[in-house]
Amino acid sequence: MNKSNLTDPETPIQKTESSCMKDLVEYIVKALVDNPNNVEVTEVSTTSTSVIEVKVDQSDAGKVIGREGRIANAIRTLVKSAGGRDNRKINVEIITQ
C-alpha cells in the first residue's frame, strides 16, 4: 500500500467489527425473507456490548426465527463467535413489526 493513500481524505475508512456484524446479519436475514425491502437492521452500542436489532414483517418472522428458534440461534452463534475475538458481547434481537 502506498503511504500517501493513508493520509488521503478520499481513502475509505475501515469498518469496525460490529458494523461488519450488522452487515452480515442484514445480508443473512434479507436472504431468508420474502420481503427483503421491509427488513431494518440497527445497532445500539456501548463500550463493551452491542445489540443488533432486526425488524421484519410479521409474515416473515417465522422464517427468521425458524423451528424452535434454530435459525435465530444460528445467527446469534455466528455473531457471538465473531464478536468474541474482539472481547465484545454482541446480541441479536428479532423484532416483528
C-alpha positions in Angstrom: 0.0 0.0 0.0 1.3 3.5 -0.8 1.8 5.7 2.3 0.3 8.6 0.5 -3.1 6.8 0.5 -3.1 6.7 4.3 -3.4 10.5 4.6 -5.6 11.0 1.6 -9.1 12.2 2.6 -10.6 10.1 -0.2 -9.4 6.9 1.3 -12.4 4.8 2.7 -12.4 4.3 6.4 -12.3 0.7 7.5 -15.5 -0.6 9.1 -15.5 -1.6 12.8 -16.0 -5.3 13.7 -19.6 -4.6 15.0 -20.7 -2.8 11.8 -19.4 -5.7 9.8 -21.6 -8.0 12.0 -24.5 -5.7 11.4 -24.0 -6.0 7.6 -23.6 -9.8 7.9 -26.9 -10.1 9.9 -28.7 -7.9 7.4 -27.4 -10.0 4.4 -28.5 -13.3 6.1 -31.9 -12.0 7.1 -32.7 -10.5 3.7 -31.8 -13.8 2.0 -34.3 -15.6 4.2 -37.4 -13.4 4.0 -40.0 -12.9 1.2 -40.0 -9.1 1.7 -36.3 -8.0 1.9 -37.2 -4.3 1.4 -39.1 -4.4 4.8 -36.0 -5.6 6.8 -34.4 -3.0 9.1 -31.2 -3.7 11.0 -30.0 -1.2 13.5 -27.2 -1.4 16.0 -27.0 0.1 19.5 -23.5 0.1 21.0 -21.9 0.7 24.4 -18.3 0.3 25.3 -18.4 -3.4 25.8 -21.6 -4.6 24.2 -23.6 -4.2 21.1 -27.2 -5.1 20.3 -28.2 -5.7 16.7 -32.0 -5.2 16.3 -33.6 -6.9 13.3 -37.1 -5.7 12.4 -39.1 -7.9 9.9 -42.7 -8.2 8.8 -45.0 -10.3 10.9 -45.3 -12.7 7.9 -41.5 -13.2 7.7 -40.9 -13.6 11.4 -41.2 -17.4 11.3 -38.6 -17.6 8.5 -36.1 -15.7 10.5 -36.8 -17.4 13.8 -37.1 -21.0 12.4 -38.5 -24.1 14.1 -37.8 -23.9 17.8 -35.7 -20.9 17.2 -33.0 -22.8 15.4 -32.3 -20.2 12.6 -32.3 -17.3 15.1 -29.9 -19.2 17.4 -27.6 -20.0 14.5 -27.4 -16.3 13.6 -26.7 -15.4 17.2 -24.0 -18.1 17.5 -22.3 -16.7 14.3 -22.3 -13.2 15.6 -21.2 -14.0 19.1 -18.3 -16.2 18.0 -17.0 -13.4 15.7 -17.5 -10.8 18.4 -15.6 -12.9 20.9 -12.4 -12.3 19.1 -12.7 -8.6 20.0 -13.8 -9.3 23.6 -17.2 -7.7 22.8 -20.6 -9.1 23.6 -22.9 -8.8 20.6 -26.6 -9.7 21.0 -29.1 -10.1 18.2 -32.8 -9.3 18.8 -35.6 -10.1 16.4 -38.5 -7.6 16.4 -41.7 -8.1 14.4 -43.5 -5.0 13.0 
